[in-house]
Amino acid sequence: MPKKRSGGGLSPTQQAAKFLGVSVLAGAVLAGIALPAVGALGLAAKGSVESFDELPANMKTPPLSQRTTILDADGGQIATVYSRDRTVVPLKDVSPYMQKAIVAIEDSRFYQHGAVDLKGVLRALNKNAQTGGVSEGASTLTQQYVKNVFVEEAGDDPTKVAQATQQTIGRKIRELKYAIQVEEELGKKKILENYLNITFFGQQAYGVEAAAQRYFSKSAKDLNVQEAALLAGIVQSPSRYDPVNDEAEATKRRNTVLQRMAAVGDISRAQAADAMKAPLGLKVSKPKNGCITAVKGAGFFCDYVREVFLTDPVFGKTKEKRAKIWNQGGLTIRTTMDPQSQNAAQRSIKDHVYKSDEVATAASIVQPGTGKILAMGQSRPYGFKKNETQINLSVDQSMGGGMGYQPGSTFKPIVAAAALEDGMPANKVYSSPYQMAYPSPVSACDDKRWVNDPNNPAKLQNENSSEVGPYDMREATAKSVNTYYVQMISDIGICPVTTMAKKMGVVRADGDKMPQVPSIALGTQEMSPLTMANAYATFASRGMHCTPVAIESVSRRVGDKTTSLEVPKSTCSRAMSENTADTINALLKGVVEDGTGKKAGLGSRPSAGKTGTTDERYAAWFVGYTPNMAGAVWVGDPAHKRKMVGITIGGRSYGKVFGGEVPGPIWGDMMSGALEGKPVENFNSVHIPDSKPRDRGDGDGDGGRDDGGNGDNGGDGGDGFIGGLVGGNNGGGGDEPAPSFSIPEGFIRGQSNGGGNGNGGRFG
């Protein structure tokens, strides 16, 4: 038994003897001599060391975590993300100076010895015995590589990292056995390449390529002798020799490496002397990681891509597997983002809404027929500072968004599509009185009925007393007449509307089910801009709904191999007949030509769309499209607290905000820029017969047109109370609706922080 010191521990000499014993054991194995794992040197004290022969034959080598690059549809870089900033490069792409420097300072006999350097062990043993401590190690470059593999396998788990680096004889024996295996299987050049790619160089840089970029803003292949010496010197202690924070200490260490390179003959002493006189020459690039680094204002698009990767089963059956692939990185993700569309969206947003405004705006553009998301932006940038946010205002809560916003009258075309599919003629006339109680009962799904409360009936009204029907579908849509659409949903029932919404991908932003209440006709259920843009893309593609997609392709690099991963595909299905979609297109062309959305028109390019303004003007919308692009713009207070009355937005004062007044111009400028240079496409024409003129006042639903009319109802006509229980403009086709009425509490489901959660009326 070795003698112990009075303090209970082994003396430095005894510790060194143990270390030597391990090395001798390894050397014996190299020579093919079978020795017992437990020997006289006390290598395997019970519970501290595994049997050498019982260790697994092969070391698990996890893929090195690398940076992931996210690209736009044209191949331009949007952002880089990583858990460890690393770019794996072959040895031929590493400066010869760098290769020589790391060998000279870390293991100068690397090419002469095997997995274990017995001369180095004896030298360290002698030095440590003289100093009474551990002042010099004897690990070879191969052993250091193996230790780094253990650390890489531990990932970001602090417990596993501690186990991988603990100074125990058991870990040392494992390290030795695998070092022997690595030497036999890989050879010196490959070991050096792997070591240079796995090693930590400080400042969040893993591997020599990331280090060269971080400290000198150049590739590893371009490093000169003094730069290579600096990086090689950092490895021993990245914090102590950090040149960014301690230039003097880093310079001293660099010069030590240069002296060592001269001593082993890698460079001349004159070269070393000249290099030692040179300044460090740092050209530091700050670490750039994550969606906050995205260009073109695409931080939220970048974040959406990450959410897709982490939630879609195509990338792994469990969230743990998906997260592991994401964290290992090495991915090149080509997205659907069109740089022209993204630039146009951000430019328009910046021109109309300031990030410091009391309200915000968010916009999305989708390609009809493919579901490709072309752009996604908002006025409050991605970040952590004042007037910045990490909440993606364009998407559903499950994908990093908020609770959504009531779309108001922009939901009405979905009601119209359901009615047309149900067989209703496009020139259907309803009496559309100025004010009315909700019709009752109204059929709902599962043979249920919604019944208005006879003791306290819910009522709605249009914007002003001059707004009185009869109206047909064309005029009621252009003027966004609330009572017309409530009569329509009461006629066809609620279930066809919710069914149509589902076919068009329209869901609540918070994931809850859409309630079976007639007020949904007026846009009372919170949606996201991406949902509405994608829904209107269904009209643009003549009734084909395609689920939204953000990723075109993904390649993954592991070691020297690059493979392609499967990506989510858009699923397209028919939501309505071509004739129904064509009819909606004709109706919504009227909105931008003669109705509430005139300020969103695209000139000679055919377009269609719908305005929306919600209860108390907490939100305003414009959702529109051409045959080749669909876009949605929302403006409002994400917290649902600031009414857009007496407000300044983008440096301009507004008495009241309407869907056609603020979102409309944003949409127009955005789409004009996105479509510049693109082919001008026409909608498929469809004839909508005029309704038979009748005497206005008979109130039987057969009357003639109202030549007065208003613009955006009820907060845009359906945009009024909670999505629009009130009518639009002040007669004569005006552009400025103003919701103004009350409704029984709990009648409709409101914002989570503002409105009631009741489902309205009752079921009988």
Summary of the structure (lengths in Angstrom):
residues: 764
radius of gyration: 35.0
end to end distance: 89.8
largest distance: 115.3
contacts: 2956
relative contact order: 0.10
helix: 39%
strand: 14%
